[in-house]
Amino acid sequence: MSRRKETIILPHLNDKGGDPTKTWYVEYSYRNPESGVMERFRFYKGFKELEASERYKLAETTIKELTYKIRSGWTPFEDTTNLSRTIDETMYHNEAIVLGRYSKVKNNVTTYYINDFLKEKKLELKIKSYQTYQSKLRLFKQFLDKNRLNDVDISLIDSSVIIAFMKQIQSSKSLSKVTMDKYSQILYSLFDYVRKRRHVKMENPADGIPRLGEIKDEAPDPISDRHRKIFSSEIPKQDPQLWLACLLMYYTALRPGEEIRLLKIRQFNFANKSITIYSTTAKNTERETISMPDQLYEEVTNTYHLDKYPDDYNVFGVGGLPGTTTLGKNNLRNRFNHIRDLLSMPKSYKFYSWKHTGASSLTATGLNSFDLQKHLRHKDMSSTEKYIRKRLGDKNEIIQKKFPDI
C-alpha cells in the first residue's frame, strides 16, 4: 500500500540549537494543489532583533497565529487580490452558529453574486418573501457546489446549467409548475441583477428556459357548510386560540401570515369595532382599517376578552393566550392541519381556506363586487374578479333559478 501524502506540516520553530548568533525562523510546509509538490515557507521577521528568551515568545505567538489560519482553511496559495470576505446569506441559522457566516470567495464567482444579491433583497423584501429567495438560491448554490461550478466565473454559467438545475429540482421534489416558475423568476432576477447592477457582460442564462413542473391544483378550497359546522364545534374545544385566528380570517379576510400572526392588541379599536392593519405587516404594504362584524366583536370581547390585555401584547402569544412572544410562522397552520386530519377532513381544506370561506359566504348574500373588493383589500377590481372566478366560481341567477325544464 502506498503511503498517503501529507498535505501540511504545521508551523514549528527552528532555533538552530538555541544559538542566538544564527538566524531563527518559524517554518511550515504546504503541498501546492496545482503541482503536487510540498513547498516550504519560512517566517524570519522579528527574530534577529530579539534576545533568545524573547525569540521563544515571538515564535509561540507566530506558530499559534499561523496554525489557526491554516486550520481555518487558509492556504499560502490563495489569490488574495481577488477574494472578498462576505456573509454567506444562504447558510442555515444553526449552521451559521457553528461555522460562522463569514467566508472568503472570489469576486467573480456565482456564490459571491448570490450573497450580494440576497443582501440587497433583504433590504427590499418582507421577511417571508426574502426567505423564499434565500431557500431557492441555497438549493442553486448546493447544485453548483455538487457539480464543481461554485468556483468558476459567473459569465460561464449558461442556460444548460440552469436547465440541469431545474430538472434536478423538479424530479427530486415533484414540484408544481407554479413553484417551478418561482425558481425561474428568482434565478432570472439574480442574473438580471448581475448584468445590470454589477455590469457583468453576459446573457441571462435563465431567459427563455422551458417551463417545468407538474400541473397541480394547490389552491385552498372554501369549506362547505356541513364541514364548517363540524369545525366550528370541534376547534373551539380543542384549540380556542386557533379558533380565534379562524374567526378573524373568516370575518375580516385578514391574511394568515404576518397580518394575523403578528397582530397586536393595540390594533383593535373596541370603541368603534374596527381593526387597523399596519403597513409593516400588510401584504399590500398599506395601512388600512377594517370593520369588525358584530359576531366577531362579541367573540373577541366576551369570549376572548382581548380588551382586558395590555396594548403591546401579541394577540397570538405562546401558551394559547396573548403575550409578549410571537408564535412561529407555521404554528397556526400546523395546528389547523392536525385537527383537520383528526376529523378526516379533505386535505384541500387549508388554514387559508377560512378567508375564502368568508368571501364565499359574503357573495352568497348578494354583496356586489365593489364592496367585496374593499373587504378583501384588493388594489383593483380585476384582482377581485380573478379571485371570484378562481376561488368562488361564476354564479348566474338566471341559470340557477330560471333554467327551462327538460
PyMOL commands that set and color helices and strands:
alter all, ss='L'
color gray80, all
select helices_A, chain A and resi 16-18+52-71+80-82+93-99+110-124+127-146+154-156+159-173+177-196+225-238+240-252+258-261+265-267+294-303+306-308+318-320+331-342+353-364+369-376+381-392+397-402
alter helices_A, ss='H'
color red, helices_A
select strands_A, chain A and resi 8-14+25-31+38-43+83-87+102-106+268-269+274-277+288-291
alter strands_A, ss='S'
color yellow, strands_A
deselect
rebuild
show_as cartoon
